[in-house]
Amino acid sequence: MHYTDTIDDSRQYLRLALELIGKHGLPTDPLNYCIWYEYASGRNEHLNQSIDEHIKKNGSFSVDVLRQIYNQHVIGQAETVTHLVREELKKVFAEIIGTIKTTRQDFSESENKLESINDALVPDLPEADVEKIVHRIKQEINNLEVSSSSFREQLRQATHEIDQLKLKMARYRKAALKDPLTRVANRRGFEDTLKEAIGKTGGAGSPLCLIIADIDHFKKVNDTHGHLVGDNVLRMVAATIKDSIKGRDLVARIGGEEFAILLPDTPIDGAEKLAENMRLTFEAIDLKKKNSGESLGQVTLSFGVTMYRHGEPTEAFIQRADEALYQSKETGRNQVTRF
């Protein structure tokens, strides 16, 4: 297995994994940690599906079940989606080629039989023999129709399987661009979308704005109330930002408590207004613990806003938004700064 998780992501997955291990009353041994780290990261679709189905049917896990899941979905997991798809495509093509060979053989045999029938059509052929030959011809035509029908069905099935592989690849790609905790885009998803958005700005420079937001004093939330509460705060922030944007706009979690909001076709004044509206929304939220109703106090965000300058490097665009965010932090937090 090869992991490329950032330090922040790996810490997040660790917390989630330990939470799940404790929830199911399992020992924190390397096998369980590996299984639940994979589950928390969301990268292993088949493992997650297997665990979810087992929980739904049985609720608890035995050592044998966990070992089976580990062997099947961790050790036996292909390293890349490309490899998985390639192997499945090999099977599909093997079936198609086998059907082609069988169909070719059927046609060849029918060709030989029809030639022999043709040779039997000699002058002065008795009527009874003519009837036999007509019957044989009908039989061979029927055989050819069956072979052709089987071949068409095999091609239809192969097309269906290839379509399913395309859907599987799309799901893997989508999962790889999502943050497993907040279910918004991750940094890779943000960078891919940013690159595409910059490419669409064109020579005329249709506006493209970027907001970077950071939760104020988030460490205090974790230290005071624990990481599970901190995780819920992150989910709430992501969901609130997502509800505030529309269309082709994108929200991504790009760091521990840092979010990026990408706004294609949005002028700088509109981006600044959106950031201010979000700031006021968060300022008005009174967060409480679900189980006790205990107030968590006010959770505010600081914002940095900027607009893309045609032809500038991507790094400069992001850095300017970061600098604007830093200015908001330095001048008291819970503010919007536009650069």
Short mmCIF file of the C-alpha atoms (twelve columns), coordinates in Angstrom:
data_MODEL
# 
_entry.id   MODEL 
# 
loop_
_atom_site.group_PDB 
_atom_site.id 
_atom_site.type_symbol 
_atom_site.label_atom_id 
_atom_site.label_alt_id 
_atom_site.label_comp_id 
_atom_site.label_asym_id 
_atom_site.label_seq_id 
_atom_site.Cartn_x 
_atom_site.Cartn_y 
_atom_site.Cartn_z 
_atom_site.pdbx_PDB_model_num 
ATOM 1   C CA . MET A 1   0.000   0.000   0.000   1 
ATOM 2   C CA . HIS A 2   1.172   3.514   -0.839  1 
ATOM 3   C CA . TYR A 3   -0.219  6.552   0.989   1 
ATOM 4   C CA . THR A 4   0.144   10.185  -0.082  1 
ATOM 5   C CA . ASP A 5   -2.030  11.744  2.629   1 
ATOM 6   C CA . THR A 6   -1.038  15.103  4.039   1 
ATOM 7   C CA . ILE A 7   -0.145  15.355  7.734   1 
ATOM 8   C CA . ASP A 8   -3.482  17.038  8.472   1 
ATOM 9   C CA . ASP A 9   -5.429  14.401  6.570   1 
ATOM 10  C CA . SER A 10  -3.570  11.507  8.226   1 
ATOM 11  C CA . ARG A 11  -4.278  12.975  11.663  1 
ATOM 12  C CA . GLN A 12  -7.928  13.321  10.741  1 
ATOM 13  C CA . TYR A 13  -8.115  9.721   9.547   1 
ATOM 14  C CA . LEU A 14  -6.368  8.585   12.736  1 
ATOM 15  C CA . ARG A 15  -8.982  10.279  14.903  1 
ATOM 16  C CA . LEU A 16  -11.821 8.822   12.877  1 
ATOM 17  C CA . ALA A 17  -10.234 5.358   12.884  1 
ATOM 18  C CA . LEU A 18  -9.780  5.354   16.665  1 
ATOM 19  C CA . GLU A 19  -13.343 6.601   17.110  1 
ATOM 20  C CA . LEU A 20  -14.670 3.734   14.978  1 
ATOM 21  C CA . ILE A 21  -12.491 1.144   16.705  1 
ATOM 22  C CA . GLY A 22  -13.824 2.308   20.073  1 
ATOM 23  C CA . LYS A 23  -17.404 2.452   18.824  1 
ATOM 24  C CA . HIS A 24  -17.296 -1.222  17.794  1 
ATOM 25  C CA . GLY A 25  -15.399 -2.346  20.925  1 
ATOM 26  C CA . LEU A 26  -12.341 -3.560  19.015  1 
ATOM 27  C CA . PRO A 27  -8.714  -3.781  20.165  1 
ATOM 28  C CA . THR A 28  -6.375  -1.104  18.771  1 
ATOM 29  C CA . ASP A 29  -4.023  -3.556  17.087  1 
ATOM 30  C CA . PRO A 30  -2.267  -2.881  13.743  1 
ATOM 31  C CA . LEU A 31  -4.775  -4.913  11.744  1 
ATOM 32  C CA . ASN A 32  -7.779  -3.006  13.084  1 
ATOM 33  C CA . TYR A 33  -6.003  0.321   12.757  1 
ATOM 34  C CA . CYS A 34  -5.179  -0.393  9.106   1 
ATOM 35  C CA . ILE A 35  -8.757  -1.483  8.318   1 
ATOM 36  C CA . TRP A 36  -10.411 1.491   9.970   1 
ATOM 37  C CA . TYR A 37  -7.836  4.000   8.664   1 
ATOM 38  C CA . GLU A 38  -8.711  2.795   5.155   1 
ATOM 39  C CA . TYR A 39  -12.421 3.054   6.030   1 
ATOM 40  C CA . ALA A 40  -12.061 6.584   7.459   1 
ATOM 41  C CA . SER A 41  -10.126 7.800   4.416   1 
ATOM 42  C CA . GLY A 42  -12.895 6.646   2.054   1 
ATOM 43  C CA . ARG A 43  -10.318 5.585   -0.548  1 
ATOM 44  C CA . ASN A 44  -11.279 1.897   -0.531  1 
ATOM 45  C CA . GLU A 45  -14.826 1.717   -1.875  1 
ATOM 46  C CA . HIS A 46  -15.134 -2.073  -1.706  1 
ATOM 47  C CA . LEU A 47  -13.832 -2.235  1.878   1 
ATOM 48  C CA . ASN A 48  -16.310 0.447   2.995   1 
ATOM 49  C CA . GLN A 49  -19.165 -1.329  1.246   1 
ATOM 50  C CA . SER A 50  -18.221 -4.660  2.841   1 
ATOM 51  C CA . ILE A 51  -18.027 -3.130  6.336   1 
ATOM 52  C CA . ASP A 52  -21.292 -1.201  5.940   1 
ATOM 53  C CA . GLU A 53  -23.121 -4.327  4.771   1 
ATOM 54  C CA . HIS A 54  -21.702 -6.368  7.678   1 
ATOM 55  C CA . ILE A 55  -22.745 -3.720  10.218  1 
ATOM 56  C CA . LYS A 56  -26.242 -3.635  8.751   1 
ATOM 57  C CA . LYS A 57  -26.625 -7.428  8.942   1 
ATOM 58  C CA . ASN A 58  -24.658 -8.342  12.068  1 
ATOM 59  C CA . GLY A 59  -23.728 -5.231  14.030  1 
ATOM 60  C CA . SER A 60  -20.538 -6.620  15.577  1 
ATOM 61  C CA . PHE A 61  -17.237 -7.970  14.242  1 
ATOM 62  C CA . SER A 62  -15.365 -11.150 15.018  1 
ATOM 63  C CA . VAL A 63  -11.622 -11.652 14.585  1 
ATOM 64  C CA . ASP A 64  -12.258 -13.987 11.639  1 
ATOM 65  C CA . VAL A 65  -14.514 -11.474 9.884   1 
ATOM 66  C CA . LEU A 66  -11.983 -8.663  10.266  1 
ATOM 67  C CA . ARG A 67  -9.164  -10.884 9.037   1 
ATOM 68  C CA . GLN A 68  -11.261 -11.798 6.006   1 
ATOM 69  C CA . ILE A 69  -11.989 -8.131  5.271   1 
ATOM 70  C CA . TYR A 70  -8.301  -7.325  5.655   1 
ATOM 71  C CA . ASN A 71  -7.196  -10.132 3.341   1 
ATOM 72  C CA . GLN A 72  -9.819  -9.366  0.734   1 
ATOM 73  C CA . HIS A 73  -9.851  -5.581  0.633   1 
ATOM 74  C CA . VAL A 74  -6.487  -4.411  1.989   1 
ATOM 75  C CA . ILE A 75  -3.847  -7.018  1.112   1 
ATOM 76  C CA . GLY A 76  -5.699  -8.097  -2.016  1 
ATOM 77  C CA . GLN A 77  -6.585  -4.583  -3.144  1 
ATOM 78  C CA . ALA A 78  -5.076  -3.515  -6.448  1 
ATOM 79  C CA . GLU A 79  -2.811  -0.515  -6.050  1 
ATOM 80  C CA . THR A 80  -4.504  1.594   -8.706  1 
ATOM 81  C CA . VAL A 81  -7.930  1.877   -10.279 1 
ATOM 82  C CA . THR A 82  -6.258  1.610   -13.674 1 
ATOM 83  C CA . HIS A 83  -4.991  -1.853  -12.805 1 
ATOM 84  C CA . LEU A 84  -8.423  -2.977  -11.625 1 
ATOM 85  C CA . VAL A 85  -10.129 -1.734  -14.771 1 
ATOM 86  C CA . ARG A 86  -7.437  -3.191  -17.009 1 
ATOM 87  C CA . GLU A 87  -7.910  -6.656  -15.493 1 
ATOM 88  C CA . GLU A 88  -11.692 -6.480  -15.858 1 
ATOM 89  C CA . LEU A 89  -11.353 -5.296  -19.443 1 
ATOM 90  C CA . LYS A 90  -9.116  -8.276  -20.143 1 
ATOM 91  C CA . LYS A 91  -11.927 -10.576 -19.011 1 
ATOM 92  C CA . VAL A 92  -14.466 -8.776  -21.188 1 
ATOM 93  C CA . PHE A 93  -12.241 -8.972  -24.260 1 
ATOM 94  C CA . ALA A 94  -11.442 -12.628 -23.601 1 
ATOM 95  C CA . GLU A 95  -15.174 -13.391 -23.614 1 
ATOM 96  C CA . ILE A 96  -15.725 -11.387 -26.816 1 
ATOM 97  C CA . ILE A 97  -12.803 -13.052 -28.598 1 
ATOM 98  C CA . GLY A 98  -14.028 -16.459 -27.474 1 
ATOM 99  C CA . THR A 99  -17.493 -15.698 -28.854 1 
ATOM 100 C CA . ILE A 100 -16.028 -14.469 -32.147 1 
ATOM 101 C CA . LYS A 101 -14.053 -17.691 -32.514 1 
ATOM 102 C CA . THR A 102 -17.123 -19.791 -31.701 1 
ATOM 103 C CA . THR A 103 -19.276 -17.790 -34.127 1 
ATOM 104 C CA . ARG A 104 -16.625 -18.045 -36.840 1 
ATOM 105 C CA . GLN A 105 -16.473 -21.811 -36.313 1 
ATOM 106 C CA . ASP A 106 -20.281 -22.038 -36.522 1 
ATOM 107 C CA . PHE A 107 -20.301 -20.038 -39.755 1 
ATOM 108 C CA . SER A 108 -17.488 -22.146 -41.186 1 
ATOM 109 C CA . GLU A 109 -19.325 -25.372 -40.393 1 
ATOM 110 C CA . SER A 110 -22.539 -24.004 -41.908 1 
ATOM 111 C CA . GLU A 111 -20.623 -22.932 -45.014 1 
ATOM 112 C CA . ASN A 112 -19.281 -26.485 -45.472 1 
ATOM 113 C CA . LYS A 113 -22.750 -27.983 -44.946 1 
ATOM 114 C CA . LEU A 114 -24.374 -25.579 -47.401 1 
ATOM 115 C CA . GLU A 115 -21.699 -26.367 -49.975 1 
ATOM 116 C CA . SER A 116 -22.404 -30.088 -49.587 1 
ATOM 117 C CA . ILE A 117 -26.120 -29.383 -49.982 1 
ATOM 118 C CA . ASN A 118 -25.384 -27.404 -53.140 1 
ATOM 119 C CA . ASP A 119 -23.351 -30.320 -54.495 1 
ATOM 120 C CA . ALA A 120 -26.337 -32.574 -53.848 1 
ATOM 121 C CA . LEU A 121 -28.537 -30.501 -56.157 1 
ATOM 122 C CA . VAL A 122 -27.962 -32.699 -59.185 1 
ATOM 123 C CA . PRO A 123 -30.228 -32.989 -62.271 1 
ATOM 124 C CA . ASP A 124 -33.287 -35.256 -62.017 1 
ATOM 125 C CA . LEU A 125 -33.262 -35.146 -58.169 1 
ATOM 126 C CA . PRO A 126 -36.238 -37.128 -56.760 1 
ATOM 127 C CA . GLU A 127 -38.957 -35.062 -55.037 1 
ATOM 128 C CA . ALA A 128 -38.352 -36.797 -51.696 1 
ATOM 129 C CA . ASP A 129 -34.701 -35.826 -51.777 1 
ATOM 130 C CA . VAL A 130 -35.604 -32.241 -52.661 1 
ATOM 131 C CA . GLU A 131 -37.807 -32.070 -49.531 1 
ATOM 132 C CA . LYS A 132 -34.888 -33.374 -47.425 1 
ATOM 133 C CA . ILE A 133 -32.545 -30.772 -48.892 1 
ATOM 134 C CA . VAL A 134 -35.084 -27.975 -48.215 1 
ATOM 135 C CA . HIS A 135 -35.323 -29.176 -44.588 1 
ATOM 136 C CA . ARG A 136 -31.506 -29.180 -44.249 1 
ATOM 137 C CA . ILE A 137 -31.279 -25.652 -45.691 1 
ATOM 138 C CA . LYS A 138 -33.897 -24.370 -43.218 1 
ATOM 139 C CA . GLN A 139 -32.017 -26.059 -40.388 1 
ATOM 140 C CA . GLU A 140 -28.688 -24.407 -41.328 1 
ATOM 141 C CA . ILE A 141 -30.347 -21.008 -41.699 1 
ATOM 142 C CA . ASN A 142 -31.809 -21.442 -38.212 1 
ATOM 143 C CA . ASN A 143 -28.361 -22.401 -36.855 1 
ATOM 144 C CA . LEU A 144 -26.864 -19.269 -38.402 1 
ATOM 145 C CA . GLU A 145 -29.599 -17.115 -36.836 1 
ATOM 146 C CA . VAL A 146 -28.929 -18.651 -33.412 1 
ATOM 147 C CA . SER A 147 -25.179 -18.032 -33.756 1 
ATOM 148 C CA . SER A 148 -25.760 -14.453 -34.869 1 
ATOM 149 C CA . SER A 149 -28.216 -13.854 -32.024 1 
ATOM 150 C CA . SER A 150 -25.768 -15.245 -29.450 1 
ATOM 151 C CA . PHE A 151 -23.015 -13.024 -30.811 1 
ATOM 152 C CA . ARG A 152 -25.248 -9.936  -30.642 1 
ATOM 153 C CA . GLU A 153 -26.199 -10.784 -27.051 1 
ATOM 154 C CA . GLN A 154 -22.543 -11.225 -26.100 1 
ATOM 155 C CA . LEU A 155 -21.695 -7.844  -27.596 1 
ATOM 156 C CA . ARG A 156 -24.623 -6.267  -25.749 1 
ATOM 157 C CA . GLN A 157 -23.413 -7.781  -22.476 1 
ATOM 158 C CA . ALA A 158 -19.840 -6.658  -23.131 1 
ATOM 159 C CA . THR A 159 -21.040 -3.112  -23.831 1 
ATOM 160 C CA . HIS A 160 -22.959 -3.159  -20.541 1 
ATOM 161 C CA . GLU A 161 -19.894 -4.349  -18.620 1 
ATOM 162 C CA . ILE A 162 -17.704 -1.666  -20.195 1 
ATOM 163 C CA . ASP A 163 -20.294 0.986   -19.268 1 
ATOM 164 C CA . GLN A 164 -20.209 -0.309  -15.667 1 
ATOM 165 C CA . LEU A 165 -16.408 -0.025  -15.652 1 
ATOM 166 C CA . LYS A 166 -16.680 3.573   -16.844 1 
ATOM 167 C CA . LEU A 167 -19.087 4.319   -13.996 1 
ATOM 168 C CA . LYS A 168 -16.738 2.648   -11.516 1 
ATOM 169 C CA . MET A 169 -13.802 4.749   -12.727 1 
ATOM 170 C CA . ALA A 170 -15.928 7.892   -12.435 1 
ATOM 171 C CA . ARG A 171 -16.875 6.984   -8.846  1 
ATOM 172 C CA . TYR A 172 -13.237 6.362   -7.922  1 
ATOM 173 C CA . ARG A 173 -12.176 9.659   -9.460  1 
ATOM 174 C CA . LYS A 174 -14.948 11.493  -7.625  1 
ATOM 175 C CA . ALA A 175 -14.054 9.860   -4.299  1 
ATOM 176 C CA . ALA A 176 -10.380 10.752  -4.771  1 
ATOM 177 C CA . LEU A 177 -11.311 14.447  -4.980  1 
ATOM 178 C CA . LYS A 178 -13.491 14.504  -1.832  1 
ATOM 179 C CA . ASP A 179 -12.542 15.240  1.766   1 
ATOM 180 C CA . PRO A 180 -13.875 12.224  3.718   1 
ATOM 181 C CA . LEU A 181 -14.811 14.214  6.830   1 
ATOM 182 C CA . THR A 182 -16.684 17.187  5.358   1 
ATOM 183 C CA . ARG A 183 -17.682 15.626  1.997   1 
ATOM 184 C CA . VAL A 184 -16.654 18.766  0.107   1 
ATOM 185 C CA . ALA A 185 -13.728 18.849  -2.333  1 
ATOM 186 C CA . ASN A 186 -10.227 18.202  -0.967  1 
ATOM 187 C CA . ARG A 187 -7.086  20.107  -1.943  1 
ATOM 188 C CA . ARG A 188 -6.542  17.960  -5.032  1 
ATOM 189 C CA . GLY A 189 -10.127 18.581  -6.122  1 
ATOM 190 C CA . PHE A 190 -9.638  22.314  -5.565  1 
ATOM 191 C CA . GLU A 191 -6.396  22.419  -7.556  1 
ATOM 192 C CA . ASP A 192 -7.918  20.475  -10.468 1 
ATOM 193 C CA . THR A 193 -10.967 22.763  -10.578 1 
ATOM 194 C CA . LEU A 194 -8.825  25.891  -10.215 1 
ATOM 195 C CA . LYS A 195 -6.652  24.862  -13.153 1 
ATOM 196 C CA . GLU A 196 -9.746  24.242  -15.275 1 
ATOM 197 C CA . ALA A 197 -11.350 27.541  -14.196 1 
ATOM 198 C CA . ILE A 198 -8.220  29.545  -15.040 1 
ATOM 199 C CA . GLY A 199 -8.161  27.908  -18.469 1 
ATOM 200 C CA . LYS A 200 -11.727 29.118  -19.072 1 
ATOM 201 C CA . THR A 201 -11.073 32.757  -18.159 1 
ATOM 202 C CA . GLY A 202 -9.872  33.367  -21.731 1 
ATOM 203 C CA . GLY A 203 -7.975  36.278  -23.175 1 
ATOM 204 C CA . ALA A 204 -10.761 38.709  -22.292 1 
ATOM 205 C CA . GLY A 205 -10.308 37.741  -18.646 1 
ATOM 206 C CA . SER A 206 -13.804 36.766  -17.477 1 
ATOM 207 C CA . PRO A 207 -13.723 37.257  -13.692 1 
ATOM 208 C CA . LEU A 208 -12.541 34.494  -11.400 1 
ATOM 209 C CA . CYS A 209 -12.414 35.114  -7.659  1 
ATOM 210 C CA . LEU A 210 -11.036 33.144  -4.744  1 
ATOM 211 C CA . ILE A 211 -11.984 33.300  -1.084  1 
ATOM 212 C CA . ILE A 212 -9.887  31.568  1.551   1 
ATOM 213 C CA . ALA A 213 -11.569 31.187  4.930   1 
ATOM 214 C CA . ASP A 214 -10.132 29.977  8.218   1 
ATOM 215 C CA . ILE A 215 -11.944 29.093  11.461  1 
ATOM 216 C CA . ASP A 216 -10.850 31.443  14.227  1 
ATOM 217 C CA . HIS A 217 -9.303  29.842  17.348  1 
ATOM 218 C CA . PHE A 218 -10.146 26.339  16.125  1 
ATOM 219 C CA . LYS A 219 -7.420  24.809  18.281  1 
ATOM 220 C CA . LYS A 220 -9.272  26.119  21.332  1 
ATOM 221 C CA . VAL A 221 -12.411 24.259  20.217  1 
ATOM 222 C CA . ASN A 222 -10.453 20.992  19.988  1 
ATOM 223 C CA . ASP A 223 -8.613  21.556  23.267  1 
ATOM 224 C CA . THR A 224 -11.767 22.517  25.184  1 
ATOM 225 C CA . HIS A 225 -14.375 20.180  23.747  1 
ATOM 226 C CA . GLY A 226 -12.368 17.409  22.059  1 
ATOM 227 C CA . HIS A 227 -11.627 16.419  18.493  1 
ATOM 228 C CA . LEU A 228 -15.029 14.807  17.872  1 
ATOM 229 C CA . VAL A 229 -16.737 18.122  18.562  1 
ATOM 230 C CA . GLY A 230 -14.084 19.799  16.398  1 
ATOM 231 C CA . ASP A 231 -14.940 17.401  13.584  1 
ATOM 232 C CA . ASN A 232 -18.615 18.345  13.864  1 
ATOM 233 C CA . VAL A 233 -17.684 22.029  13.691  1 
ATOM 234 C CA . LEU A 234 -15.720 21.358  10.489  1 
ATOM 235 C CA . ARG A 235 -18.711 19.548  9.003   1 
ATOM 236 C CA . MET A 236 -21.013 22.419  9.957   1 
ATOM 237 C CA . VAL A 237 -18.698 25.031  8.436   1 
ATOM 238 C CA . ALA A 238 -18.350 23.061  5.191   1 
ATOM 239 C CA . ALA A 239 -22.122 22.557  4.909   1 
ATOM 240 C CA . THR A 240 -22.858 26.240  5.630   1 
ATOM 241 C CA . ILE A 241 -20.393 27.442  2.997   1 
ATOM 242 C CA . LYS A 242 -21.747 24.928  0.501   1 
ATOM 243 C CA . ASP A 243 -25.288 26.227  1.092   1 
ATOM 244 C CA . SER A 244 -24.044 29.789  0.457   1 
ATOM 245 C CA . ILE A 245 -22.671 29.152  -3.041  1 
ATOM 246 C CA . LYS A 246 -24.293 28.089  -6.280  1 
ATOM 247 C CA . GLY A 247 -23.757 26.965  -9.866  1 
ATOM 248 C CA . ARG A 248 -20.138 26.268  -10.774 1 
ATOM 249 C CA . ASP A 249 -18.840 27.679  -7.482  1 
ATOM 250 C CA . LEU A 250 -16.724 25.256  -5.467  1 
ATOM 251 C CA . VAL A 251 -15.918 24.872  -1.775  1 
ATOM 252 C CA . ALA A 252 -12.923 22.769  -0.746  1 
ATOM 253 C CA . ARG A 253 -11.237 21.918  2.513   1 
ATOM 254 C CA . ILE A 254 -7.588  22.665  1.762   1 
ATOM 255 C CA . GLY A 255 -6.112  22.379  5.250   1 
ATOM 256 C CA . GLY A 256 -7.006  21.471  8.818   1 
ATOM 257 C CA . GLU A 257 -9.540  24.289  9.402   1 
ATOM 258 C CA . GLU A 258 -8.996  26.188  6.145   1 
ATOM 259 C CA . PHE A 259 -11.451 26.312  3.267   1 
ATOM 260 C CA . ALA A 260 -11.202 27.680  -0.280  1 
ATOM 261 C CA . ILE A 261 -14.208 29.006  -2.210  1 
ATOM 262 C CA . LEU A 262 -13.681 29.315  -5.964  1 
ATOM 263 C CA . LEU A 263 -16.075 31.659  -7.790  1 
ATOM 264 C CA . PRO A 264 -16.021 31.574  -11.627 1 
ATOM 265 C CA . ASP A 265 -17.747 34.457  -13.454 1 
ATOM 266 C CA . THR A 266 -17.939 36.443  -10.209 1 
ATOM 267 C CA . PRO A 267 -16.563 40.012  -9.965  1 
ATOM 268 C CA . ILE A 268 -14.509 41.027  -6.954  1 
ATOM 269 C CA . ASP A 269 -17.338 43.118  -5.440  1 
ATOM 270 C CA . GLY A 270 -19.648 40.101  -5.565  1 
ATOM 271 C CA . ALA A 271 -17.022 37.846  -3.989  1 
ATOM 272 C CA . GLU A 272 -16.402 40.337  -1.192  1 
ATOM 273 C CA . LYS A 273 -20.139 40.631  -0.523  1 
ATOM 274 C CA . LEU A 274 -20.492 36.834  -0.406  1 
ATOM 275 C CA . ALA A 275 -17.621 36.576  2.078   1 
ATOM 276 C CA . GLU A 276 -19.188 39.263  4.285   1 
ATOM 277 C CA . ASN A 277 -22.566 37.501  4.189   1 
ATOM 278 C CA . MET A 278 -20.915 34.224  5.219   1 
ATOM 279 C CA . ARG A 279 -19.024 36.002  7.993   1 
ATOM 280 C CA . LEU A 280 -22.300 37.378  9.381   1 
ATOM 281 C CA . THR A 281 -23.977 33.979  9.078   1 
ATOM 282 C CA . PHE A 282 -21.296 32.248  11.141  1 
ATOM 283 C CA . GLU A 283 -21.199 35.101  13.645  1 
ATOM 284 C CA . ALA A 284 -24.917 34.579  14.333  1 
ATOM 285 C CA . ILE A 285 -24.726 30.796  14.848  1 
ATOM 286 C CA . ASP A 286 -24.980 29.585  18.435  1 
ATOM 287 C CA . LEU A 287 -23.482 26.097  18.445  1 
ATOM 288 C CA . LYS A 288 -24.566 23.594  21.080  1 
ATOM 289 C CA . LYS A 289 -23.561 20.012  21.841  1 
ATOM 290 C CA . LYS A 290 -26.192 17.558  20.619  1 
ATOM 291 C CA . ASN A 291 -26.088 15.279  23.652  1 
ATOM 292 C CA . SER A 292 -26.058 17.915  26.408  1 
ATOM 293 C CA . GLY A 293 -27.167 21.188  24.847  1 
ATOM 294 C CA . GLU A 294 -23.990 22.784  26.232  1 
ATOM 295 C CA . SER A 295 -23.064 25.940  24.318  1 
ATOM 296 C CA . LEU A 296 -19.812 25.863  22.393  1 
ATOM 297 C CA . GLY A 297 -19.734 29.611  22.200  1 
ATOM 298 C CA . GLN A 298 -19.322 31.643  19.037  1 
ATOM 299 C CA . VAL A 299 -17.437 30.126  16.104  1 
ATOM 300 C CA . THR A 300 -16.261 32.826  13.699  1 
ATOM 301 C CA . LEU A 301 -14.289 32.780  10.452  1 
ATOM 302 C CA . SER A 302 -11.762 35.122  8.860   1 
ATOM 303 C CA . PHE A 303 -11.771 35.638  5.084   1 
ATOM 304 C CA . GLY A 304 -9.323  36.689  2.375   1 
ATOM 305 C CA . VAL A 305 -10.715 37.668  -1.040  1 
ATOM 306 C CA . THR A 306 -8.967  38.298  -4.365  1 
ATOM 307 C CA . MET A 307 -9.527  38.166  -8.124  1 
ATOM 308 C CA . TYR A 308 -7.405  36.362  -10.712 1 
ATOM 309 C CA . ARG A 309 -5.155  38.545  -12.855 1 
ATOM 310 C CA . HIS A 310 -4.961  37.217  -16.391 1 
ATOM 311 C CA . GLY A 311 -1.705  35.417  -17.106 1 
ATOM 312 C CA . GLU A 312 -0.418  35.325  -13.532 1 
ATOM 313 C CA . PRO A 313 0.905   32.052  -12.040 1 
ATOM 314 C CA . THR A 314 -1.623  30.018  -10.063 1 
ATOM 315 C CA . GLU A 315 0.627   30.200  -6.996  1 
ATOM 316 C CA . ALA A 316 0.523   34.016  -7.045  1 
ATOM 317 C CA . PHE A 317 -3.289  33.961  -7.175  1 
ATOM 318 C CA . ILE A 318 -3.524  31.663  -4.152  1 
ATOM 319 C CA . GLN A 319 -0.785  33.516  -2.257  1 
ATOM 320 C CA . ARG A 320 -2.629  36.825  -2.631  1 
ATOM 321 C CA . ALA A 321 -5.780  35.292  -1.125  1 
ATOM 322 C CA . ASP A 322 -3.631  33.839  1.682   1 
ATOM 323 C CA . GLU A 323 -2.127  37.266  2.348   1 
ATOM 324 C CA . ALA A 324 -5.588  38.804  2.525   1 
ATOM 325 C CA . LEU A 325 -6.627  36.100  5.008   1 
ATOM 326 C CA . TYR A 326 -3.493  36.755  7.064   1 
ATOM 327 C CA . GLN A 327 -4.412  40.444  7.169   1 
ATOM 328 C CA . SER A 328 -7.872  39.541  8.524   1 
ATOM 329 C CA . LYS A 329 -6.250  37.390  11.213  1 
ATOM 330 C CA . GLU A 330 -3.738  40.063  12.179  1 
ATOM 331 C CA . THR A 331 -6.328  42.826  12.506  1 
ATOM 332 C CA . GLY A 332 -8.637  41.050  14.908  1 
ATOM 333 C CA . ARG A 333 -10.156 38.017  13.141  1 
ATOM 334 C CA . ASN A 334 -13.831 37.621  12.145  1 
ATOM 335 C CA . GLN A 335 -13.149 39.985  9.256   1 
ATOM 336 C CA . VAL A 336 -13.090 40.100  5.451   1 
ATOM 337 C CA . THR A 337 -10.031 41.501  3.705   1 
ATOM 338 C CA . ARG A 338 -9.881  42.133  -0.034  1 
ATOM 339 C CA . PHE A 339 -6.595  42.280  -1.945  1 
# 
